[in-house]
Amino acid sequence: MEDSRKDIKVTSNIKKLKLSRNNTKKLLLESIKDLKNVKTKKIKVSNALEISDFWISGFSNKGIKSFIINGILDYLEKTANEYLYELTEGYIKINWISEQEQKTTGKTVDKLILNVKTGKRGNKEYHFCSDGEKARIWLAMELALNAVIRSTIDLALVDEVFDGLDAVGVRRAMSLLTAESSKRKILCISHRKEMEKHFNIKKNIIMENDESRLED
């Protein structure tokens, strides 16, 4: 009788062990499945992060944005200097700086600077130039900027480019604008009444009672 009870107890323990083993095996299989899902999700997330990092880096100041800005600045610099050569016989040259290294930290920061070289002198920033120098640079830059959009708009807009120019400067500016007018239309805005004689079509705008209107 005692042996029989022992057999029943052993059998019962074996059943419990089998049940526990089956449950453990089931949990193990579920864990393996979960682990596979986690690995799959990890791969997807890693891929998404890599793509995000690519675009973040690509459109950062050092990526495509920098490529586009520096590319345009290089073109503007080259084109403006060509116009400046016509206006000043090479006396004035410009160059753009889109970033600058800080002396204190050594880090490179975005900083748009227009440097100007006059004659044999060293570079100076645009705002240190004389009014005459600024007028010539402004005209060259306006024509260069208009050249960027020449493929879509056959028009160049120049605004107050004669201010600060002496008689020689005006003559050279008009010579340059006349040459440009063979390539595209030139719309010039000026407050200098004597300049209208240089243009075929003239429209005068007058202000009365704080309102602007075309003169009859």
Residue pairs with C-beta under 8 A, 6 or more apart in sequence:
57 63
58 64
59 65
60 66
61 99
61 110
66 98
69 98
70 98
72 148
73 96
73 98
74 96
75 144
75 148
76 96
76 141
76 144
76 145
76 148
77 94
77 95
77 96
79 143
79 144
79 147
80 94
80 137
80 140
80 141
80 143
80 144
81 93
81 94
81 140
83 139
83 140
83 143
83 144
83 176
84 90
84 92
84 93
84 94
84 136
84 137
84 140
86 172
86 175
86 176
86 179
87 136
87 139
87 140
87 169
87 172
87 173
87 176
88 136
88 172
91 118
91 119
92 116
92 117
92 118
92 133
92 136
92 137
93 116
93 117
94 114
94 115
94 116
94 117
94 126
94 137
94 140
94 141
95 114
95 115
95 117
95 123
96 112
96 113
96 114
96 115
97 111
97 112
97 113
97 114
97 115
98 110
98 111
98 112
99 108
99 109
99 110
99 111
100 108
100 109
100 111
100 113
101 107
101 108
101 109
102 108
102 109
113 125
114 125
114 126
114 137
115 123
115 124
115 125
115 126
116 123
116 124
116 125
116 126
116 128
116 129
116 133
116 137
117 123
117 124
118 124
118 129
118 133
126 134
126 137
129 137
130 164
131 163
131 164
132 164
132 165
132 166
132 169
134 164
135 161
135 162
135 163
135 164
135 165
135 169
136 165
136 169
136 173
138 160
138 161
139 158
139 161
139 173
139 176
142 156
142 157
142 158
142 159
142 161
143 156
143 158
143 176
143 180
146 155
146 156
146 157
146 158
146 184
147 156
150 156
150 183
150 184
154 184
154 185
155 184
155 185
155 186
155 187
156 180
156 184
156 185
156 186
156 187
157 187
157 189
158 177
158 186
158 187
158 188
158 189
159 188
159 189
160 189
160 190
160 191
161 173
161 188
161 190
162 170
162 173
162 190
162 192
162 195
163 190
163 191
163 192
165 173
170 195
174 198
177 186
177 188
180 186
188 195
188 199
196 202
196 204
203 214
203 215
204 214
204 215
205 212
205 213
205 214
205 215
206 212
206 213
206 215
207 213
